[in-house]
């Protein structure tokens, strides 16, 4: 009887791993050279790219799932930071911060995958923020003009 339970437990574990591995298959991705290109493609209206990004936003890459989860990155001119500052709320200094993007988002940095080590993130120049609307989390390197955001 015990070997049957062990086999069932092992089978369940394998099934969970397979489901997790396949979860990235349904992720939809897109790359936009400019914010205007993202707007014309409908990425802003669909909610994959937030309204209010700096006009200098470029090299936008986004991935999203049908359930509303989004992961994205973009570059911006560091002198054009005030629109982005309006989108972020308080800086995250403590507590767990989770981010579990699908594996197919190869451009998503390892340092922003759960479990996120805030001290290590800060050492890279990134600062993490809750979005002003509380739906997004941002990782921003103000000096380099690079930002990441995600909606769990």
N, C-alpha and C positions, 0 to 999 in steps of 0.2 A: 504494500500500500504506500509505503514511504517513497519508493522509487517512482510511482505514478505521480505523486504530488510534486516531487522534484522535477520530473519531466514536464508537468504542466506549468510549474513556476518558470522553468527555463524557456519553455515555448512562449509564455506570456512576455518574458523579458526580451526575447528576440523580436516578437511582434511589435513591442513598444519602440525598440531601436529602429526597426524598419519603417514604422510610421513617422518617427521623428526625421529619419533620413530623407523620406519622400516629401516632407512638408515644404521644402524649398522648390519643388517642381511647379507649384501653382503660382509662384511669385512672378509678377509682371514687372519688367524693368524698362527704363527709358533713359536716354541721354539727350540733353539739350545744351547747345552751345551758349545760348543767351536766355535771359529771363523772358524776352519777347517770344522766343521760339517755344518755351514752355507754355506761355500764355496761349499762343496760337494753337498748340496741340491739345489744349483743354486741361492741362495738368493742374492749373490753379483752380479752375472751376470744379474739378473732381476732388480737390483737397489734397492732392499728392505734393503740391508745392504751396506753401502758405502765402497768403496775400501779405504784401508789405515788405518783401525782401528788398534789399538795396538794388537800385537800378543797375549797378555795376555787376550784379550777380551773373556768373558765367560758369561753364563746365558743370552744369547741374546733372547729377545722376540720382535717380530715384528708383526704388523698388517698393512695390505695395502688394498686399493681399486683398482679396475680396472682402475680408472681414474688417477692413479699415486700418490695419497696421501699415505703417509707412517707415522707410529708412531712406535717408537722402543726404547728399553732400553737395556743396557748391563752393566756389571761390568768390571773393568780393574784394573791391579796393578798400584797404584798411582805412582810407580817408572818408569812406562812404559808410560809416558805421552807425550813424544815428537811426536809420530805419530799422536796422537789426536790433539795436538797443531797445527800441519800442516793442519788439516782439518777445523779448525775454523778461522774465520776472527775476526772482532772487537767485543768487548763485548757490549752488549745492555744495556744502562743505562737509556734511556728515550723512550717515545713513546709507542703507543699501540703494544702489541705483542699478536697475536691471535693463538689459538690452539683449534680446535674443533674435537677431536677424537670421533669415534663412541662409543656409550655406552657399547658395548660388550667388549671393552678393559678395563676390570676391574683392570688390573695391572697398568694402566696409572694414575699417581698421580693427585689428585684434584687440587693441587696448580698450575699445568701446564694446566689447562683448562680455556678457555676464560670466563670472562676477566681475564687476568694474571696481578696480582699485583706485579710489579717488586721489590718493597721494601720488601714485604713479602717473595718472592722467595729468595732474597739475605739473608734474616734472616735465612733461612734453610741451607745455605752453598752452594746452587746452584748458578751458574753464567750462564747467557744466552748469547749466541753468534750467530751471523750470520755465516753460513757456508762460507768457503773460496770460494766456487762455487756459493754462493748466493741462492742456491736452498733449503738448509736445515737450520733449526734452531736447535741449540744444547742447552741443559741444562746440565751442568756438575758440579758435586761435586768432585773437585780435591782431597780433603782429604780423602773422603770415597771411591773413585774409582768407582763412579756410574755416568752413563751418559744417557741422553735421547736425541732423535732427532726426528724431524718431518719435513715433506714436505707437505705444504698445497695444 
